[in-house]
């Protein structure tokens, strides 16, 4: 895993005006990542350095994991890299990713974007000291520079990319990346690594159509029962469904007096990252339940999938559940 130091860069991003925002409520509007790309002023600054490094990449937007992270750190010596730390459980992540893809596509190789699923890649997120999604980090010569947390408007993102390119130029990080086998449009770039069913599910999530996303993931599991990515995606979308119109403040402030209310509170807690508390209120209910134990157990197991077995809260909750069962 990368060991980042505290190296500073000339002209380091000064974006303090972009305050962190709470995740957006309600379903995100459908985004067309390629729409308006030609109108962006960022695409009007051609790269003219004949001696700049050129890297061949499979796409302009690539999923990042522990295995391939060092490749991107190497590329960042010559090309600015942005890291989009996201979670499918967070609607703001879905909205922000679509907008980031639009700008990266418009820049046509002057910036490489990597995406890190903080639920599936907790060690990568930890290495960058990222705890919440969405979070954007710029990487220059292997060094991370925090940019912002939370979804941002189109105008704010344009300012971000202008400043990012300015910092890169000042530090002579002015190489290019190009897609192997020719150009790809924004949708192809964003979903290059996804199987068709998963792409369809992600499209549905982006459009706020969680029911369709559930259907796509269920069909993917029918076709391939061992598809762990579909299992996780299905659990995540079901949580999005249950919390889509939820008044979190009201749900969390109330005292649960029924199994339904307890399940809702656990969903709300998991959605805001309070994993241990979310699991424990279900386990407390399981300990005294007589007729609803199976309902609680199934709900717990699905939330374990959402959070991921790598999280210590899941390990602790599994151990407590085993003790209650046996």
Long-range contacts (C-beta under 8 A, 24 or more apart in sequence): 1-66, 1-69, 1-123, 1-124, 1-127, 2-69, 2-70, 2-73, 2-127, 2-142, 4-127, 4-128, 4-142, 4-143, 4-144, 5-143, 7-141, 7-143, 9-140, 9-141, 9-143, 9-145, 9-167, 9-170, 9-171, 10-167, 10-170, 10-171, 11-166, 11-167, 11-170, 11-171, 12-145, 12-167, 13-138, 13-145, 13-147, 13-160, 13-163, 13-164, 13-167, 14-163, 15-147, 15-148, 15-159, 15-160, 15-163, 18-147, 18-148, 18-152, 18-156, 18-160, 19-150, 20-148, 20-149, 20-150, 21-92, 21-149, 21-150, 21-151, 21-152, 22-150, 23-90, 23-91, 23-92, 23-150, 23-151, 24-91, 24-92, 24-95, 24-151, 25-91, 26-91, 26-208, 26-244, 26-245, 27-91, 27-207, 27-208, 27-209, 27-210, 27-244, 28-91, 28-92, 28-94, 28-95, 28-206, 28-208, 29-95, 29-208, 30-206, 30-207, 30-208, 31-95, 31-98, 31-99, 31-102, 31-206, 32-98, 33-98, 33-99, 33-101, 33-102, 33-105, 33-186, 33-187, 33-190, 34-102, 34-105, 34-185, 34-186, 34-187, 35-102, 36-102, 37-102, 37-105, 37-106, 37-186, 38-106, 40-102, 40-103, 40-106, 40-158, 41-158, 41-162, 42-103, 42-106, 42-107, 42-158, 42-161, 42-162, 42-165, 43-106, 43-107, 43-108, 45-165, 47-109, 47-110, 47-174, 47-176, 49-174, 49-175, 52-78, 52-174, 52-175, 52-176, 53-77, 53-78, 53-79, 53-175, 53-176, 54-175, 54-176, 54-177, 54-178, 55-79, 55-112, 55-175, 55-176, 55-177, 55-178, 56-177, 56-178, 56-179, 56-180, 57-112, 57-177, 57-178, 57-179, 57-180, 58-179, 58-180, 58-192, 59-179, 59-184, 59-188, 59-189, 59-192, 59-193, 60-104, 60-105, 60-109, 60-112, 60-113, 60-177, 60-179, 60-184, 60-189, 61-101, 61-104, 61-113, 61-114, 61-115, 61-189, 61-190, 61-192, 62-112, 62-113, 62-114, 62-115, 62-192, 62-193, 63-114, 63-115, 63-116, 63-117, 63-193, 64-114, 64-115, 64-116, 64-121, 64-124, 65-116, 65-120, 65-121, 65-124, 66-121, 66-123, 66-124, 69-124, 69-127, 72-112, 72-114, 72-139, 73-139, 73-142, 74-142, 75-112, 75-175, 75-177, 76-112, 76-139, 76-140, 76-141, 76-142, 76-173, 77-141, 77-142, 77-173, 78-173, 78-174, 78-175, 79-109, 79-110, 79-111, 79-112, 79-173, 79-175, 79-176, 79-177, 80-110, 80-111, 80-112, 80-138, 80-139, 80-140, 80-164, 80-165, 80-167, 80-168, 80-173, 81-111, 81-112, 81-113, 81-114, 81-138, 81-139, 82-111, 82-112, 82-113, 82-114, 82-136, 82-137, 82-138, 82-139, 82-147, 82-164, 83-113, 83-114, 83-115, 83-116, 83-128, 83-136, 83-137, 83-138, 83-139, 83-144, 84-113, 84-114, 84-115, 84-116, 84-134, 84-136, 85-116, 85-118, 85-125, 85-128, 85-130, 85-133, 85-134, 85-135, 85-136, 85-137, 86-115, 86-116, 86-117, 86-118, 86-133, 86-134, 87-117, 87-118, 87-119, 87-133, 87-134, 88-117, 88-119, 88-202, 88-205, 88-233, 88-236, 88-237, 88-240, 89-119, 89-133, 89-236, 89-239, 89-240, 89-270, 89-271, 89-306, 90-133, 90-134, 91-240, 92-133, 92-134, 92-150, 92-151, 93-133, 93-134, 93-151, 94-205, 94-206, 95-151, 95-206, 96-134, 96-136, 96-150, 96-151, 96-152, 97-134, 97-190, 98-190, 98-206, 99-152, 99-154, 99-157, 100-136, 100-157, 101-186, 101-189, 101-190, 102-186, 103-157, 103-158, 103-161, 104-189, 105-185, 105-186, 105-189, 107-161, 107-165, 109-176, 109-177, 109-178, 109-179, 110-165, 110-176, 111-161, 111-164, 111-165, 112-177, 119-232, 119-236, 119-306, 119-307, 119-308, 120-232, 120-308, 122-308, 122-310, 122-311, 123-310, 131-273, 132-273, 136-160, 138-164, 138-167, 140-167, 140-168, 140-171, 140-173, 141-171, 141-173, 195-220, 197-223, 197-230, 198-229, 198-230, 198-233, 201-230, 201-233, 201-237, 205-237, 205-240, 210-237, 210-240, 210-241, 210-244, 211-241, 213-237, 214-238, 214-241, 231-305, 232-305, 232-306, 232-308, 235-302, 235-303, 235-305, 235-306, 236-306, 238-302, 239-267, 239-270, 239-271, 239-302, 239-303, 239-306, 242-267, 243-267, 243-268, 243-271, 248-272, 256-281, 256-285, 259-285, 259-289, 259-292, 259-295, 259-296, 262-296, 263-295, 263-296, 263-299, 266-299, 266-303, 267-303, 270-303, 270-306, 270-307, 275-307, 275-311, 275-313, 275-314, 276-313, 276-316, 276-317, 278-303, 279-303, 279-313, 279-314, 279-316, 279-317, 279-320, 280-317, 280-320, 283-317, 283-320, 283-321, 283-324, 286-321, 286-324, 287-324, 297-321
